[in-house]
Structures are given as structure tokens and as C-alpha cells.
């Protein structure tokens, strides 16, 4: 959050509401347009408009639990305790990675087993979504990607959809085709919960009715550039915008998101920015410190409970 927006929030967070004029008066040294813009930029995040010219602060109860450990071990989590699992595991696919923007020489990679999906299904609530960021299918990995779907199905995680992540204008043309995409594979635990508004039924009955599925119809693709190499704090860091967009389809405010291979912590940052709590598991001690530093620099920790 912008430093001026943070100051405005802290100034008025103990009041029931405040007006634009009060904000202007409090920050006379700033142009009115700047003060107003900072409030508008954070509508739905830190400020809520309740009438013309009248606003109030949004008090968040989000929390982040950051655990150092093996992301394949979820034994510390209770059954049916997680509203969404969104993760990008360090998949073992050396040939597919060669020449692309994912080079896994610095940390251990692996292939999922049936037991991994049994644990995911155990902690995920009924109807909720598991989202796996995976390599695009090719001649080297298609059997593994098929195995993932089989493992998921055997554990009651039903295949829901797959959306391509096109990495903007990024091009790496080694191999048979350009490596400028990955797949966002989505499963639901049993039948997907009712998140999508049924417009026709709602209009007919006069109140909101919902049907099975994500909050909105999923896009054909996510067209989002990867994180520039000089800005990464982790080799395979996902773009914040991608994580935010995915979470906006499959979760509500106040829910809990699990990323069991936290890496850069970006899924945690996206969760907290969207007013979701998160549980992050990361095996590398140095990454734990990087994640903590990331959050302290980018998020307002006066409003977030942070545990390690």
C-alpha cells in the first residue's frame, strides 16, 4: 500500500467514518487530487465508500502462518481446514525446463505420488478448489501430467478445468515449440461448491441464487508477463497478478489459502492483499527469511498477524 494511503488509513482507522474534506485537512501539504487518488486506489482494500464523499477504513483480520518444512508433509493441518490450495511444486521435468525460464539446478525437484494427493484431499474442504501450476504438456511430460489427473481423481479431486498461462511476450524457442506458456490446472474436492451467481434464477426468484463452479467463468487464458529476472527473489517466482487473478475466481474474502511450496511467498502476498489468510510451507531456511522480508516491505503488518 502507498505510504500516503497507509498514513490516511492509520489516521482514521479508529473513527467510524471520515469525509474527503477531513482527509484533505489532515494532509494539507498534499494536493487534494493526490489524497483523493490514494483513497480511490485502495477502495475495497483499505477503504470503503459508504456515501458520496463519506468513507470508512476496512479492518482486516487476515493472518499468515509461515512454516519451515517439507511441503509434502501436511500432517500439522487438520482435516477439511483449507479453502483453497494454490501451489507450484518443483516439478521434475529436466528436458522441458532446459532453455526456459525455470532452471531447477538450485533446489531439489520431485514427481507427485498418490500420497501427495491423498494429503491434499484430506486438508481441503468439500467443494473447494486445488490449483496446480504445471508445465505445458509436451512430448517429455505428458505421461506425468496424465498421472497427476489420475492421482487426483483417485482421491476425490475432480478435474474442473485447465487455463493456459501465456507469459506475455516472453519467448524461448528451444525444443519443438516456444516455451512461453504453462498450465493452470484446477480440481475440486467432489462437486465444486456453489460460487457462481445464477443470473436467470436470481432474477426469477428475486434473491441471489448460486450454482456450482468458480465465482466467474474462467478466462480462455491468463496473458501475464513473467517476473523480470532482476526482480525475482526466487528462481520460479510467479507474477503477483497471476496469483491474484486465480484466487479471485476460486476463493472469498476471509478464507484460508495453502501454498505448500512457498518459494518466493508471492501466493501469500496475493492472499493477504485480497483479504485471505494463508498458510505457507517452505523447506529452504533462506527463502523463509526472504518471504518475511518481502511481507514486511510490501504489506501493512499493523493489520496482519504473522507467525513463524
Secondary structure, 3 states (H helix, E strand, C coil): CCHHHHHHHHHHCCCCCEEHHHHHHHCCCCCHHHHHHHHHHCECCCEEEEECCEEEECCCCCEEEEEECCCCCCCCCCCCCEEEEEECCCECCHHHHCCCCCCCCCCCCECCCHHHHHHHHHHEEEEEEEEEEEECCCCCCHHHHHHHHHHHHHCCEEEEEEEEEECCCCCCCCCCCCCCEEEEEEEEECCCCECEECHHHHHHHCCCCEECECCCCCCCEEECCCCCHHHCCCCCCCCHHHHHHHHHHHCCCCCEEEECCCCCCHHHHHHHHCCCEEEEEECCHHHHHHHHHHHHHHCCCCCCEEEC
